[in-house]
Amino acid sequence: MSRPIKTVARVGERTKELATRVQPGEIVIISHQDLDEVAAASLYDARVAAVINVKPFVSGRYPNSGPLFLLERGVYLFQALEKTDLRELDGVRVELDLQGKLTWQHGQIYLQPYTKEQLETDLAIARENLNLELAKFVANTLEYAQKELGLITGAYPAPKIKHSLQGKHVLVVVRGKRYQEDLAALASYIDEVKPVLIGVDGGADALRDLGWQPDIIVGDMDSVSDETLQSGAELIVHGYVDGRAPGVERLRALGLTGHVWHIPGTSEDLALLLAYDKGAKLIVAVGTHSNMIDFLDKGRPGMGSTFLVRLKVGEILVDAKGVDALYSGKVRTMYLIPMVVAAAIPLLVLLSLAEPLRSWSRLLLLYLQASLGF
């Protein structure tokens, strides 16, 4: 039997915030129904030892991929019983065995290990419910789209910005599924074309992590680091149509200022519209949300605003989601052999011209025959 995990527990209501303060090897206690892949990836990157969820990893509404992402990478998952309150364990040293017994100085509790077998059972139920969820999602999307038509009719003009996007390529980076891999796959494009770089909240951190400085940062300003906000990028706060703009307070606390754009929809909608309205020649989007699963992962029951925005900018929009999977970049043996032979032929010719070196050429030829199976 594997040894118990003895470490510190970290508790948080918001998984993405919790991932920024957990230390490697610690246990996290989350309250995240239908754990999505982006949140799961943030926990994995933080190198947590185990994840305890006080809400269902998979509720059965739709097949979310976060739990599988963690299980495939060796992270232990445990399901707490309904209405379990473990908030008192934040920062407390605990011991967790793999059968689910969690103990600390003043108590203990039993958890249910969440295995791949249990996950498959839950996902099978979720797949059966998918058609019903899709019908509700489409209905909500159409309802929201009717209310948000102003997005494509010019009711929300973009603010004046100092960066010129006219006639330029613009790269919009959102913290969506596999955004880091897709962004890395575009490295040559970024270095050669030098598009204007727009980071949507945490997408701005992703750009800096790979060595690029965002030109513009847009969003609620709630999931981007202080260092990135202070890096000199132009800042655009996503304000709500009711007049609120919580991101302004974050900037003010850092001594920063930015534009405020009150507009319905998501922050990535704002970024795409900004690029379009400012005359971008081409918009390349990384990590954006464009299907039902993406939006259900974000807790949104419809995608009216995104449907409208993509309808408007679609002619110049290139969605780079999954671009890293298009080509593996591996050198295959079937290609390598002809390359080696082609390089060896002129060398053999040169060697054969000198009488003392003919024996060496014969040895080299024999070596190639043995190595390549000729």
N, C-alpha and C positions, 0 to 999 in steps of 0.2 A: 504494500500500500504506500502511496506517495505521502511524503511528509506534509503536515499542515502548513498553511501559509501564515506566517507571523509577521505582521506589518501594521501600518497605520491605515485607517479607513478615512475616506473623504466623501462627504455627502453634499449633493447639490440638486437643486430643482431644474437647472438648465445644464444639459450635458455639455454643450460647447464651452460654457464658462468653466465648468468643473474640470474639463480637460486641460485648461490652461494653468491650473494650480496643483494638480496631482503630480506626485513625484514617481519616478520609475520604481516598479515593484510594489506599489501600494494598491489597495482595494478601493474601488469606487462604488458608491451606492447611489443609484440614479432613480429618477421617477420619470421614465420615458416609455410611454406606450408605443408599440410598433417602431422599435429602434431602427432608424434609417442608416444607410451605409456611410454617409458623410460623417454623422455623429460617431458611428462605430470606428471609422478610420481615425478620427481625432483621439479617441481613447487608445487605440492601438499605437498610434504615433507617440502617445505619452507613456507607452510601455507599462500599462497597468497589469497587475498580476491576475486580477479577477474582477468581474462586474456583477453586482447584485442589483436587480431591478425590482422595485416595489410596485411596478405596473407591468402588465403582460408584455413580454418581448414581442409576441405576435398575437394581436387581438382577434384575428380571423377576418378582418375587413378586407384586407388585400395582402399579397405576398411581399412583405418588406424584406430587404436583404441584409440589414445590419447584423442580426445574430449570426447568420452563416459566415459573414465576413470575419467576425471575431473567432468563431469556433474553428474555422479553417486555418487560422493563424495561431492556434494553441492557447487562446485566452479562455479561462474558465468562466462559465456563466451560471448564475444562480437566480432562481425565481423566488421572491419573498411571497408570503401568503398575503391575501388581499387585506388592505388597510393596515399593513404593518408600518409602524412609525420608527424609523431608525435615525432620525435627525440628530439625536443626542450623541451619535457615534462619530460625528465630524471631528477629525483630529485625534481620535482615541485609538490606542493600540489594541489590535484584535488578533484572534487566531481563528482561522477558517480551514476546516478539513474538507477533503473533496467529496465527502458524503453529505455535506451541507450544514454541519454544526458550526455555528458562529458564536464564539465566546469572547467576553471582555471582562474587565475587573468586577463589574457589578451585575453581570447577567449573561445569559446565553439564549440563543434562538435557533430553530432548525429551518433550513432553507431547502428548496427543491433544486437539485442540480439540473441545469437545462442542457440536455444532450442533443446531439444531431438527430437521434431517433425521435425525440419529442418535437424538435423543430420541424422535421419532415411531416409529422402528423398534423401540426398546427398549420403548416404551409399548404397542405392538401386541402384542409378546410377553407383556408383563405382563397385558394384558387377556385373552389366551387362558388364562393361568394362574389367573385370578380365581376361577373356580368351584371349583377344587381348594383354593385358599387359603381360600375361604369355608367349605368343608366342615370344614377343620381348625379354623378360627376358631370355628365353632359348637360343635364337639366340646370344645374347650378352655373355651369359655364355660360350657357345661353342667357340666363337671368342676369349674371354679372356683366356680360358683354353689352346688354341693352342699356344698363345703367352707366357704362363707362365709354360710351361712343365718343365722348369728347376727346379721348386719347388720339383719335385719328382724324378729328375734324378741326384741330387747332385750338381747342378750348383751353389748353394748358401750354402756353408758349414757353420755350426753354429760356433760362436766364442767360445773360451775356457772360461769356467766359473769355479768359485771356488766351487760351490755346486755340489755334486755328485748326479746324478739322476739314476745311474745304478741300475736296479733291484728294484726300489722304486715306490710307488704310488705317482702320481703327481696330484694335484688339481689345475685346471686353472679356474680363476674367471674373468668373463667379465661382464660389466655393461649392461646386456640385460634384456629382459622382466622377471619380477618376480625373478630377481637374488638374491635379499635379502631374500625372503621367501625360495627359494631353498637352499641357503647357510645355513640358520638357520636350515633347515630340516636335513642337513648333519652334524650337530654338534657332534653327537655321533661318526660318522665315523671319523671325523677330530681328536677328542680327543683320540680315541682308536688306530687308525691306524697311525696317525701322518704323513700324506703325506707331500711332499714338496709343499709349497704353492706359486703359481705363480699368481700375480695380473696383469691384463691387464688394464693399466691406472686406471680409477676410480674403477675397481674391487679390487685394492689394498686397497683403502679406505674402501670398504665394508668389507674386512677381518678384518681390525683394528676396525671398528665399532662394530664388534661382539666379539672382544677380542683376535683375532689371529694376529700374526705378519707375514706379507708376507716374504718369503725367497728371492724371485726374483720379480722384477717389470719390465714389458716390455711394450713398446708402444711409442706413440708420445710424451708422457709426458705433454700433454696439458689439461688433465682432472683429474689429481691426485693432491692432496693437497701437499703443501710444507712440512708439518709435516710428511706425509707418506714417501715422497721421502727422508727425512732426518732421517728415522727411523732405518737405518742400512741394508736395503735390498740390494741385488745385483741388479744393474740397467743395463738394455739392451735397448738401443734406437733403435726404428724402423727407419732405414734409407731408403730413396727411391733409386731406381736403377739408377737414374740420378746423384747420388752422394750427394744429399741434405739430411740433418738430422736435422730438426729444433729443435728437442728435446735436442740436445747437448747444445744449447744456454740457455735453461731453467736450465739445470743442472749446467752449468758454472756460471750462475747468483747466484745459491745457494751454490757455492763452492764445487760441487759434480762432480764426474767422473763416466763414465759407458762405457760398451761395445757398439759398434755400429754395427748393422747387416743390411746391405743393401740387401733388399729382396722385391720382389713384393708381392702384396696381402695385407691383413689386419694384424693388430697387433695380433689378436687372432690366425690367421694362424701361425704367427711367434711363438707364445707361444706353440701351439700344436706340431709344427715341432721341436722346441727346446727340448721338453720333449721326443719326439720320437727319435731324433738323439742322445740324451744323454743316451739312454738305459732304459727309464722308463718301469716298469713292467705293469703299468696300468695308464691311463690318465682319470681322471674324470673332465668333463667340466661343468661349471655352467654359465648360461647366454649367451652362445655362439649363434651366428646367423647361422641358418641352413636351412632357407626356403626363398621363394621369398618375403613374406611380411616383414620378418626381414631385408632383404637387401634393399628393397624399402624404408623402414623406415629410413635407414641410408643414403639414397640418392645414392645407388649404383645400376646401371642398370643390373648387372650380378654378378655371384658368382663363376667365373672361378677358382680363386686361392683356395677358400674354398672347392670347389668340388674336386680339385686335392689333397689338403692336407688331407681331410677326406678319400679319396680313399687310401692314403698311410698309414695313422695311424689307420684306422678303426678297425683293428683287436684288438687293445688294448684300444680303445676309448669307454668310457661310457658317454653318454650325459645325464646329470642330470636335464635338463630343465623340469619343471613341477613335479619334485619329491615331492614337498610339497603337491601336490594334490592327491598323491597316497593313502595316509592314513590320515584321519583327526585326529586320536589320541583321539577321544572323547570316554568316557566310557558310553556305552549304558545301559539302564535299564535292557534289556533282559540278559545282562552279569552280571550286578551288583546284581540282586536278588539271583542267585545261590551262588554267593560269600558270600553274607550276611548270607544266610541259612547255608552254609557249615561252616562258622565261628561260628554260633550260636549253632550248634549241640553239640560240645564238652563242651561248656559252660553250656548248659542245663543239660547234663549228670552229670557234676561236682556238679551243684546246687542241683540236685535231690538226691544226695548221703547224704546230710545233711538234717535231718528232719526239723530244723527251717527255712531252706532256700527253702523248697519246694513251699511255697506260692509265694515266689519271682520268682521262675522259671515259675510258672503258669501265673503270671502277665506278665512276659517277653514274654511267648509264645502267650498270648492274644494280646500283643502289636505288635508282629511280624505279627500275622494273620491280624490285622486291618490295619497295615501299608502296607503290601505287597499284600493284597487282597486275602489271602488264603481262 
